[in-house]
Amino acid sequence: MDYKSFLSIAVIFVTAIQTTNAKTVVFYPPPLTSYILYHTNVAEALASLGHDVWLCVPQSIVKKGLVKDKSIKILEYGEHLGDLEKKIYENANILDRFWVGENPHELYTLYSISIEFDKIANTILSDKTF
């Protein structure tokens, strides 16, 4: 999905929330810094409108202190999983493919990333403490 499509979906989502008067919103972005930053910005906007906003963030990224707004509540997970972002990049060989000139939006690259997300999602969602 390109960024324009993703942005369009986010705008529709925010508009739908605003018009339906939802009070509690939970974000569960992929465990990568860029996604956490993006979702944090949307979460800040919703929190400023009076919503109760929760953001699911892996412990390895919580330690980086990316979520500055104290009105956003953090659901921390994945202590036993270590640095999820590092694992995803290593297992999907994203950086290696980039440096040899592969387009990061090629089907195989996206497929390998989705496989890693699927493995991690199953592990995270089966965590009883989360």
C-alpha positions as CSV (number, residue, x, y, z in Angstrom):
1,M,0.0,0.0,0.0
2,D,1.5,3.3,-1.0
3,Y,1.6,6.2,1.4
4,K,-1.2,8.1,-0.3
5,S,-3.6,5.2,0.1
6,F,-2.5,4.8,3.7
7,L,-3.0,8.5,4.4
8,S,-6.5,8.4,2.8
9,I,-7.5,5.5,5.0
10,A,-6.2,7.3,8.1
11,V,-8.2,10.5,7.2
12,I,-11.3,8.4,6.7
13,F,-10.6,6.6,10.0
14,V,-10.1,9.9,11.9
15,T,-13.2,11.4,10.3
16,A,-15.3,8.4,11.1
17,I,-14.2,8.5,14.7
18,Q,-14.9,12.2,15.0
19,T,-18.4,11.8,13.6
20,T,-19.3,8.7,15.6
21,N,-18.1,10.2,18.9
22,A,-15.9,7.3,19.9
23,K,-14.2,7.8,23.2
24,T,-11.6,5.1,23.4
25,V,-9.2,4.4,20.6
26,V,-6.5,1.7,20.5
27,F,-3.7,1.7,18.0
28,Y,-1.7,-1.5,17.3
29,P,0.9,-0.4,14.6
30,P,3.6,-2.7,13.2
31,P,6.6,-2.8,15.6
32,L,8.8,-0.4,13.6
33,T,9.9,3.1,14.6
34,S,8.4,4.8,11.5
35,Y,4.9,3.3,12.2
36,I,5.1,4.1,15.9
37,L,6.0,7.8,15.0
38,Y,3.1,8.0,12.5
39,H,0.6,6.5,14.8
40,T,1.8,8.7,17.7
41,N,1.0,11.8,15.6
42,V,-2.5,10.5,14.9
43,A,-3.0,9.5,18.5
44,E,-1.9,13.0,19.7
45,A,-4.5,14.6,17.4
46,L,-7.2,12.3,18.7
47,A,-6.2,12.8,22.3
48,S,-6.3,16.6,21.8
49,L,-10.0,16.1,20.8
50,G,-10.7,14.5,24.1
51,H,-10.4,10.8,23.2
52,D,-8.9,8.2,25.5
53,V,-6.0,6.9,23.3
54,W,-4.0,3.8,23.8
55,L,-0.9,2.9,21.7
56,C,0.6,-0.6,21.7
57,V,4.4,-0.3,21.6
58,P,7.0,-3.0,22.0
59,Q,9.3,-2.5,25.0
60,S,12.4,-2.1,22.8
61,I,10.8,1.0,21.2
62,V,9.3,2.3,24.5
63,K,12.9,2.6,25.7
64,K,13.6,5.1,22.9
65,G,11.0,7.5,24.3
66,L,9.3,8.2,21.0
67,V,5.8,8.8,22.5
68,K,6.2,12.3,24.2
69,D,2.5,13.1,24.7
70,K,1.6,12.1,28.3
71,S,-2.1,11.9,27.4
72,I,-1.4,8.8,25.2
73,K,-1.5,5.7,27.3
74,I,1.1,3.0,26.3
75,L,0.3,-0.7,26.2
76,E,3.8,-2.1,26.4
77,Y,4.5,-5.6,25.1
78,G,7.2,-7.9,23.9
79,E,9.7,-7.8,26.7
80,H,10.6,-11.5,26.0
81,L,10.9,-10.8,22.3
82,G,13.8,-8.4,22.5
83,D,14.4,-5.9,19.7
84,L,11.5,-6.7,17.3
85,E,12.6,-4.0,14.8
86,K,16.1,-5.4,14.5
87,K,14.7,-8.9,14.1
88,I,12.3,-7.8,11.3
89,Y,15.0,-6.0,9.4
90,E,17.5,-8.9,9.7
91,N,15.1,-11.7,8.9
92,A,13.5,-9.9,5.9
93,N,16.9,-8.7,4.7
94,I,15.5,-5.3,4.0
95,L,18.7,-3.4,4.3
96,D,20.7,-5.9,2.2
97,R,18.2,-5.7,-0.6
98,F,18.2,-1.9,-0.5
99,W,22.0,-1.7,-0.8
100,V,22.0,-4.0,-3.8
101,G,19.5,-1.7,-5.5
102,E,16.3,-3.6,-5.1
103,N,13.1,-1.6,-5.0
104,P,11.7,-1.9,-1.4
105,H,8.2,-2.1,-2.9
106,E,8.9,-5.2,-5.0
107,L,6.5,-8.0,-4.3
108,Y,9.1,-10.4,-2.9
109,T,10.4,-7.8,-0.4
110,L,6.8,-7.0,0.8
111,Y,6.1,-10.7,1.0
112,S,9.1,-11.3,3.2
113,I,8.2,-8.5,5.5
114,S,4.6,-9.7,5.8
115,I,5.9,-13.2,6.8
116,E,7.9,-11.6,9.6
117,F,4.9,-9.5,10.8
118,D,2.8,-12.6,10.8
119,K,5.2,-14.5,13.0
120,I,5.5,-11.7,15.4
121,A,1.8,-10.9,15.5
122,N,0.9,-14.5,16.4
123,T,3.5,-14.5,19.2
124,I,2.4,-11.1,20.6
125,L,-1.3,-11.9,20.5
126,S,-0.8,-15.2,22.3
127,D,0.9,-13.3,25.1
128,K,-1.6,-13.6,28.1
129,T,0.0,-10.5,29.9
130,F,-0.6,-8.3,26.9
